[in-house]
Amino acid sequence: MAISVRENALDNSRLDILQAAAKCFMERGYAAASIDEVARSL
């Protein structure tokens, strides 16, 4: 089954968010990281 363009874009967005969150967690720690900080880094 082929993956649609929309599904591929959603997967890429998820990956971008996870990578941004991981970067924030590494830099500031889990407790100090915020959703706003993750969003700003996207």
Protein Blocks (a to p, Z undefined) as FASTA:
>chain_A
ZZdfklmmmmmmmmmmmmmmmmmmmmnojklpcfklmmmmZZ
